[in-house]
Amino acid sequence: MAFEDEILSRQMPHNLEAEQSVLGAMLIDADCIKDVMDKLQPEDFYVKQNRDIFETIYTMFSYSKPIDGVTVVDEMQKNGTFDEQTTKNYLIQLMEITPTSANAMEYVKIIQSKALLRSLVKAAGEITAMVQEGLGDAQDILEASEQKIYAIRRGRSSQELTPVAQLIKPFLDRLNELASGKTGLPGLPSGFSTVDQKIHGLNKSDLILLAARPGVGKSSFAMNMALNVARQSQKTVAVFSLEMSKEQLLVRLMASEGLVDLSKLMTGRLSATDWGKITQAARTLRQTDIRIDDNPMLTAADMNAKCRRLDNLGLVIVDYLQLMSSSGGKSYAGENRQQAVSDISRMLKIMAKELDVPVICLSQLSRANEKREDKRPMLSDLRDSGAIEQDADIVMFLYREDYYNDDTEKRNTAECIVAKNRHGETGKVPLRWAPEYVTFSTLEMRYDEDD
């Protein structure tokens, strides 16, 4: 008996009764299928026979086919999953042991719990193997271990191949949402409607590069988007500022949100009206979840690790790319600066995919545009590396005519030039620039000054 107990204890965590009861509930009550589909994936089932049945139902549901004992047998026969008689007998047994679908979601929780435990056992084994085999140094193993645990927390395995059939249902659901007008944009609204029309919002897993010459306003534009996203989506926005301090960023946020002159905030010479605006701006900012890290020595791996710990993350902003090249990790000689920046931009793209959120990375431009008659930036002006252009899903440049020409009639206006866009067309978007508030806005908006 002791030997049998030892053999059973080696089995991975699972609950056969819960798996069978969920499948039986789906076969006798089509109404509970959608709720179950939202919670489970085929790999959550431990017993192969149960996994095959669920996968068949999952595929049938994606194509809106009627689901019952007869149709599932027919579908599995077509797929050649297993022979007709065995299938029939097992499905009949499943329906017999499940008198009602009332407790289906309770069984779903048990299956989820056991699947989570199996994932942890597997990850723990892989981490132990990495340590014993000495694959990389301690920091690399720690990073790989965190990635494995984070993948489990996100509800997906880090190394599994996904069948296209499993992608169809989420895709159709998303398409229905967009078609019904519930969401309006595929991604998070940036707060700039004209920019969103070009890039379709800030989309999950996108690396968005925002580049400009120093002083044009790329940090301001990024913080404007951070505030807009945090306010509208109620999600957490993580800002990694390698250049400006937390206090400097807060002053800019207060000026932008309160529409109070930045110079007044720097000197403290505020009128009663200004104090009222600041109070209201502080109230608004308290209701948002913007997290700022101003450690100038952060690496992409550090940022990734910090972001993994945020539950409701919606957007990551990195200010700016070239400052990261000297911040730990591999060391490069001066002539290999391009390789350093290439590696970092690649890591930022991987971070965007892993976290499944948009990452906005700011970048400097070379002086090449200043030698041309038309000073508008081009992709070839990206500083240090062409790899930045390859890794980014969207590349946007900021350009202001008054930056180069004090006598221009186009004062306090700017252009957001979408130079690369994997989601749609490229082109220019006009913006209004309010330097006293360090704020960009769409041209339809106007600022009314009280003073």
N, C-alpha and C positions, 0 to 999 in steps of 0.2 A: 504493500500500500504506500509505504514511504517512497519507493521508487516511482510509482505512478504520480504521486504528488509532485515529486521533483521534475518529472517530465512536463506535467501541466504547468508548473511555475515558469518553465522556460518559454511558454507561449507568449506572444506579444499581447498587450492588453486589448481585449475586445469583449463584446457582449452579443452573443448569437441571437438571444431572444429579442433584444431591441432591434437588431437588423431585420429579423424576420417580421416583426410586428409592424415596422415602418413600411416595408414592402407590401405586406398584407393590407394595411390601411389604404395605401395608394391604389391597390387593385380593386378594393370594394367601395372606395369613395373618391371619385375624381376631384371633388372640391378641395381636398387637402393636398393635392399634388403640388400646386403652385407654392404653398407655404413651405413644403418640404424642400422643393427645388431651390428656394432662396437660401436654405441653410446648409445643404449637403452637396458634396461632390462625390463622384464614383469612388475615388481613392479613400474616402472616409469609411468604406465598407471593408472589413477584414477578410471575410469569406469570399473567395473568388466567385462562386455561384451567385451570391447576393450582389456582388459588384457588377457582374454581367447583366443581371436583371435590371438593376438601377440605371446602368449606362444605357440600356435599351429604352427604358421609360424616359430617361433624360433626353435622348435623341428624338423620340416620338413627340415629346412635349415641345421641343424646339420647333418642330414642323407642324404643331397644332393638330396632331393625329389623335383620334379617340383612343383612350387607354382603359382596357379592362383585361381580364384573364385571357380571353380569346385573342384579342388583337396583339397582346404582348407575345403570346406563344407563336403567332403567325410571323411577327417581326423577327423573333429570335431564330425561327426556322429559316427565314430568308437570309439572315446573317450567318447562319451555320454556327451559332454560339454553342448550343448542344442539342442532342437529338430530341425529337418531338415528344416522345413518351415520357422521358425523364423530366422535361420542361413542364409538361402538363401536370404530372403527378406532384411536382414540387410546388407549382403555383397554386394548385388546389389545396395543398397542405398549408401554404401561407395564408390563404383566405380563411381556412377553417380555424386556425389558431388565433385569428384576429376578429373577434366578434364585432368590434366597433372601432371607428377611427378617432374616437374622442381623445385618446391619450397619445396620439401620433407625435405631437411636438415634445412630449416628455421623453419619448423614445429617441427622438432626434437629438436632444441634449445629451443623452447617454452615449450615443454614437459619436457625437462631436468630442465629448470628453475623452473617450477611449482613443479616438484618432489623434487627438492632441498628445496624449501620453505616448502613443507609438512614435509620433514625430520627435518627441523629446528623447526617447530611447535611441532612435536612429542618430539624431544630432549628437547626443552624448558619446555614442560609439565612434562617430567620425572625428569628434574633437579629441578623444582619447588616442585614436590612431595617429592623428596629426602630431600630437605631443610625443608619443612613443617613437615615431619615425623621424622626428626632428625636421619636419617640413617647414623650412623658413625659421626666422628668429621669433622670439616671444611676442613681439609687437604684431608681426604678420599673423601668427596663430590666433592672437586675441581678436584681431580684426575679422578673420575668417569665422571665428566662433560666434562673434556678435552678429555677423551676417546670417549665420544659420539659425540662431535663436530669433532674430528679427523676422526672418522669412516665415517661421512658424507663427509668430505673433500676427503677422499680416494675413495668415490663413492660406499660405501657399508654400509649397516646397521649393527650395532654392534651386534644385537640380532636375526637377521632373520635366519631361516633355509633355506638352499639352496637345491633345487631339483637337483638330479644327472643329469637330462636332460640338465640343464643349464651349467653344467661343461663340457659337452662333446665337444661342439664347441671350446672353448678355448684350450682344450686338443688336439683336432685334428689339430688346427691351429699351436700349438707349435710343435707337432709331424712332421708336414709338414716342418716347418722351420728347424728342426734338420735333417730331412731326406734329405733336399735339400742342406745341408751343409752351409747354410747362417750364422748360429751361431757357429757351431763347438762344443761348450760346453753348457750344460743346464744352468750352472751358470756363474758368472763373472770369467774371468781368473785371477788366483792369481799371475801370473808372473812366476810361477815355473811349467813348463810343465809336469815334471815327477810327481809332487804332484797332479796336476789337473787330470792326467790320473787315479789316484786312487779315488779322491773324486768328480770328474766331475765338477770341478770349485766350486766357492763359491755360494751356492744356496740360493735363497730367503727363508726367515723364518727359516733358519738353525741356531742353536746355535753350534758354533765350539769352542771346548776347546783346547787350546794350552798350554801344561804343560811341565815344565822342572825344574831342580834344579837351584838355584840362580847363575847367571853368565854364564849360558850355551848359552844364546842369544835369549831368547823368545821375549823380547821387540824388538830386532833388526829384528828378523824374521817377527814379526807383522808389523813393520814400513816399511819393504821391501814390504810386501803385500799391505799395505796402499798406498804406492807410485805407485806401479804397477797398482792397480785398478784405482786410481785417474787419472793416465796418459792414460791408455788404454781405459777406459770406459767413461771418461769425466764426471763421477758422483761425487757427494760430498761424502767424507769419514770423518766420525766423530770419533775422537780419544779422549777417556777419560783416562787421565793419572793420576792415584792417587799416583804414586810414583815419576816420573820424572817431572821436570818443562817444560814449553813450550820451553824455551831457550835450555835446554838439548836435547829435541827431535829435534829441528831445526838443531842443530849442527850435530846430527846423520843423519838426512835427507840429509844435505849438503855433509857430508862425503860419504854417500852411493851413492847419485846421481852424485857427481863430481869425485868420486874415488880419494879423497884426504885424506891423513893420518889423522885420528882423533886427534892424539897427536899434529899435526901441527895446526889444527884448534883450539885446546884448548890453545896453546901457542902463536899463531899468527906468527910463524916463517915460512912464506910461500915464495916459489920461484915464479918467474914470471909465470912459467908454472902452478903452483898451483892457482894463481890468475885468470888465464884464465879459468881453470876448474871450479872454484867457481862462476865466472861470468856466465858461461854457465849453471851451476846447478841452480843458482838463477833464471835465465830466464825460465828454465823448471818448477821449483817449482811455479813460479808466474802464470803459465798457468794451474796449477792443483787447485782443490778446496778441500784442506785438512783443516778441522777445529779441533782445539785442545782446550780441557778444562782440566786444571790441578788442579782444586779444589779437595783437598784430602778428603773433607767431602761429596761428592756426593752420593746419594742413587740411586737405580735402577729407582725409580719413577722420580727423577730429570732428569736422562739421557733420559728416555722415553719422558718426556715433552719437553726437548730441541731438541730432534731428530724430534719430530712431526712438528716442525716449519721449518724444512729444506725441500725444495721442490724437490730437485733432489738427494735425499739420495740413496747411493748405498751400503755402508758398514759401520758398527759400530765396533770399537775396544775398549775393556775395559782392562786396564792394572793396577791392576790385581784383581782377585776375592776376595782373602782373605783380602785385604785392605778395601773392601766395608763393611765387616761384622760389623765394628764399626761405620759406618757412618749414624747414625740417624735411623728413622723408629722404629721398635720394639726394645726394649732393652733386652739383654739376659745375664744371668749370665755366668761366665767363662765356666762351664761344659756344657752349652748349645750352645757353639760355633758351633758345628755341625749343630744344628737346624737353626742358623742364616745363615750359608753358604748355607744350603739347600734351605731356603726361597729365598735367593738372586739369586741362580742359576735358581730357578723356575721362578722368576720374569724376569730374562734375557731371558729365553725361550719364555715367554709370550710377551716380548718386541719384539723379533725377528719376532714372528707371526703377531703381530699387525702392526709393521712397514713394514712387508713384505720385509725385507732385511736380508742378513747374518749378524750375530753378532759373532765376534771373541772375546772370553774371555780368558785372560791369567790366569794361575793358578800355584801355587807352588806345589811341590811334597814333600812328607815326606822323611825322611832319610832312609826309609826301604830298598831302592835299594842299599844303600852303604854297607849294611851288607851282600849282596849277592855277589857271585863270578862274575856273569854276572850283570853288573851295569845298563843294559838297563831297563828303566822304564816299569812298568806294570800298568794296570788299578787299581789294589789294592793299588798302591802308591799314588793315588790322596789324597791330604791332606784335612782333616776335614770332608769329607762327601762322602758317596757312592751315594748320590742323585745327585751330579754333573755328575757322569757317566750316570745316568738314564736320566737326562734332556738333555744332549748334544746329538746332532745328529751325530757329528763327534768328536772323541778325538784323538789329535795328540801329540806325545811326541818328544822333541828334545834331542838328545844324541850325545855327542862328546867324543871319546876315549881319546883325549889329555887332557880333563878336569880332568880325574882320573889318567892318566899315562903320565908323561912328556917324557918318553923314547919311546913312541909308534911311529911306522912308519906312522900311520894314522894321521899325523899332518894336521891341517887346513881342515879337512873333518868332516862332520856331518851326522847324520841319522835323517830323519823325520819318526817316527814310527806311522803309522795310526793304532791305537789300537781298535777303534770302528768306524764303517762307515755304516750308514743307507742306503747309496746309492750304495754300492758295496763292494769290497773286502778290507781286511786289509793287512798290510805288511809294509816293510821298503823301504824308498826312500833315496838314497844317495845324499848328497848335498856338495857343496864346501863352506867353511867358510873363509872369508877374515877378520881377526880380526882388521887389521889396518883401514879398511873401514866400520867396523861393518855391513858387508853385506853377506848374503847367496846367492848362485846361484846354478843353475843346473850344474852338472859335465861337461856338454859339453862346458860351457863358460870358457873363460880364461881372466885374467887381464893382460894387458900390462903396466908396469910401465915406465913412461917417465924418472923418476929420477934414 
